[in-house]
Amino acid sequence: MTATQIPEVVLESSNGRRTMPVLGFGTASNNLQPEVLIEAVLEAIKLGYRHFDTASIYGSEQTLGVAIAQALKLGLVASRDELFITSKLWPNDGHPNLVIPALKKSLQNLELEYLDLYLIHWPISAKPGKLSHALEEKDQMPMDFKGVWADMEEAQRLGLTKSIGISNFSTKKTQNLLSFATIPPSVNQVEMSPFWQQKKLRDFCKASGIVVTAFSPLGAIGTSWGTNHVLESKVLNEIAEAHGKTVAQVCIRWVYQVGATLAVKSYNKERLKQNVQVFDWELTEEDLEKINQIPQRKMMPREELVTATGPYKSLDDLWDGEY
């Protein structure tokens, strides 16, 4: 099996000159089966994947840690330094005094000494305590962005994580963070696909030296809020057919070609292989123009996001009108 050399991007605000593989393996799943995830991670490493994306709320940190230990034992990678591991801070821990303990808990789960990237999962906070997927309105509160970000910066200075970043931050919220950050975020991970292209946010992040990472670039099938719209798109199917590729490969190539990075979740051996076969061909200008014409619709529906609206009156408020 020949491993694909996945291109990397430089993270501007890291400890030293750090790079991140443009294609990551996502571990968010509604029904996580540990043995399936371990097998998929080992297979992914054999195929050339080096970036693995998890979060405290996913419940996959410990299993990913086991898989990393196995990969090292099997000699699939020579050292932990060859891997790029991302995890995220959930709103229950989104408080100045809880950031570093939460990060240390993630490291304990993963059995690692440091993360490569630590993200604020959502721009809201919730009542401290047990991590909860469904954040009830009474438990939600505005985030103390200055206090939380100061602790994120401290975590980077301490070497607990090599880089820090954000997730689900609108242009306006990113702009606000940049107004007081000493260490700017290296990454903003957001929903992005041909159906939700995030051009305004991408342009802003590029101008600010922030790498955009797309989650759910294929429509998040398999999640509670996933959709078939992306994979069933007539436009994308026609482009895929013209290139002799799958729709998934067209989506991944599109994200990469417009200058973003991505985390894709698949535990299927064949799809894992197909997903990395996107760096030796390209979409034409005509293809890109057709994709630009796709009507835009956010995939994560209102009822799923409502648990994450926090103190905001509406999703428009949470997303600063960029919903």
N, C-alpha and C positions, 0 to 999 in steps of 0.2 A: 504494500500500500504506500503510495507516494504522498507525503504530507504537502499540503499547499502552503506556500509562504504568504501569509496574510499581511498586506501593507499596514504600516503604523502611522499614527499622527503624533505630533509633538504636543504635550500638555504644557502650556505656557507658564503656569504658576506653581509648578511642582517643586519638590525638594530636589534640586539638581535638574538636569535635562532628562525628563521622563517621557517615554513614548507609550502609546496605547494602541493595541491592534484595532483596526477599524471595524472588524466583525467580532462580536462577542456571542457567547452562548448564554441564553437566559434561563433562569431556573424557577420562574414564577409558575405555579401550577395549582389548579383547584384540587386535584387528587394526586398528591405526591406519593409515589411508590419509591422508597429509598433504593431498592435494588435496581430499578429501571433507571433512575437518575445516575447512580454510580456507573452502570454499564455504558450509559450514553456519554458521560463525561470522559471516560477512558477511551471510548471510540472517537470522540471529538478531538482529544489530544493527539491520537494517532493520525487524524486527518489534517492536523495543523492548527486547530483552535488553541489559543493561549489565554484568551480573555473570558472569564466566567463571572456572570452577574447574579448577585443574590441580594437579599435584604432581610432584616430582622423579622419582618412580618411574613415572609414567604415560608418560613419553617424548613428551609432547605440548607441553611448554613452548616449544620452538623453533618448532613449527608455529603455535601460538597467537600467538607473537610476530610471526610473518610476517603472520598474519591481521590483527592489531591495526594493524601498519604499513600494510597495504593499506587498511583501513577509514579510517585517518586520511588517506591519500593520496586516497582516493575522496571524502572529505568526508562520510562516513556519520556520523562524530562530529567535533565541532569540535576537541576536544583529548583527550589521554590521561586527563585528570582526570574526564572524563565516564564513564569505565569503572571497574569494580571488579574487581580481579584478585586471586584467592586462589591460593596455592601451599602446599606442605606439606613438612615435614622428615621424611625416611625414617629408620628405626632405625639404619642404618649411620652416619648423621651425627648420631645422637642422643647427642652427647657435648658437654660444656661448651665445649671449644675448637674444635668443628667446626660449631656452629650458624651463626655469622655467615659463615664461608666457604661453607657450603652455600646460605645465602640469597643471597649474592652470585653464586653459580653459577647459581641460578634466575633472578636478574635478568639475568645475561649471556645465558642461553638465551632469555629473553623479550625481550631488548633494551629493558628498562625501567629507569628510575632508582629506582623504589620499587614495593613491593607494597601493596595495600590491606589484605590480611590474610595472615598466615603462621601455619600450624597445625602442632603436633606431630602427625604422622600416626598414631602408635600409642604407647601408654604403655610402650614397651620400647626397649631399645637393642640394637645388634648390632655385631659386629666392624667397626671402621672400614675403609674401603676402597671397592671397587666396590659400587654399589648392587645389591642382590639381592632379587628377588621372593620366592624361596624361602629363608627364613632358617633355616639348619640349626641344630639344637639346640646344637651345640658353639660356634656363633658368637653365641649370644644371651646377654644379660646384663641385670640390672636397670638401669633408668634412674636416673641421678643427677638426680632431679627438680629439686632446689634449684639445682644447677649449670646444668642445661639451661635452666630457666626464667629464671634470672638473665641468661643470654645472650639469650634471647628478649626480655626486657625491655630489654636494652641495644640490641638491633636496632631496637626501637620508638623508643627515645630518640634513636638515630642517624638516624632517618627512613628507614631501609631498608624498613621496613614501617609503615603507619599504625596497624595493629591487630595483636594477637597472640591466638592461641587454641589449642584442643586438638581432637583427633578420637579417637573410640573410647575415651573416658574414661568409666568408670562413675561413679555418684554418689559412691562412696567415694573414688575416685582424684581426682575433681574437688574434693571436700571437703578432701582432703589438700593439694592444690595451693593452695587458697585460704588454708590455714593459714599459709603463709609468703610468698605472692605479694605484691609491692609493687604491681605492676600486675596486676589480675585478668584472666583470659582473657575476651575479648569474646564468643567463640563456642565451642560444642562441637558438632562435626559427627559425627553418629552414624547408624547404620542406623535408619530409622524409616519405617513404613508402617502402613496399617490392620491388617496382620498382626503388626506388632511396634511397639506404640504408645508405648513408653518413657514411660509416664505418671509414674512415680516420678522418673525423671531430668529430665523436662520441668518438673515442679513444683519440684524442687530448683534447677534452673538459673534458672527464672523468679524465684524468691525471692532468688537470688544475683546477679541482673542479668546473667546470661549468656544470649545468644541461642542457641537450638538450631537447627542446620541438619540437615535430613534428607537422607541419601544413599540411593539405591535405593528411593525412595518408590513405584515402580511394579513392584518385584520384580527389578530388575537383569537383565532379559532381555538376552542378548548377552554376559554375562560368564560366566566358567567356573562360577560358583556361583549363577547366576540361576535364577529359578523363575517358572512361569506362574500360581502360586497366586493372586497379586493380581489379575491381569487376567482370570482365569477365575472369580473369586469370584461365586457366585450372588447374594449380598447386594449386592455392589458393582454388578453388572450390572443388578439390579432398580432400584437408586437412580439409576443412569445413565439408564436407560430413562425413568424417571418425569420426569427433568429435561431429557430430550432432549440428553444429554451423553455423552461417552465415559467409560469406566471410568478412564482416565488423568486426565481432567479432574476426576472425583470425588475421586480420590486426592490430586491437587495441591490442590484446594479444601479437602479435609479437613485436610491439613497446615497450610495457611494459616489456616484457621478455628480450629484448636486453638492457634494462637499460635506456631507454629514457621515456619522458613523452609526453603527446599529447593534442591537442585541436581539438575536432571534432564538426562539425556543423551538426545538424539535428533538424528540428522543428516537426518531426513526433513522436507522443507519443510512438508508439511501438518500433521504432528504438532507441529513447532515452533510453528506458528501456533495450533493447538488448545491447546497447553500454556499459552499466555499468556491464553487466553480464559476465565479463571476468576475475574475480579475484579468482574464485573457481575451475579452471582447468588450465592445461598448455599444451603447444605444446611439442611434443617429440623431442629428438635430431634429429631424422630422418626428422621430419617436418622442423626444423630449417635449416637442411642441404639442403633440397629441395628449401626452400625460398632463401637461399644463392646463389643457382644456377640460379635464375631468371635474365635474361639479364637486365642490368641497363639502364634506360632512364629517363632523367629529364622530368617532366610533363609540367612545365611552359614553353611554347615554346618561341623561340627567338623573334617572333614578339610582344608577350605580354610583354616580359622583356625589350624590346628595349627602352621603355619609362623610364626604370630605370637604364640604363647603364651609365647615367651621363656623366662625362668627359672621360670615358673609351672608348677606340677605339672599343672594342668588348666585348661580354659576357665573353669570356675567360679571358679578362683583368679584368672585374668586379669580376669574380669568381676566379681569380688567377689560371686559367687553371684547375679548379676543376669542370667545368660545366658538 
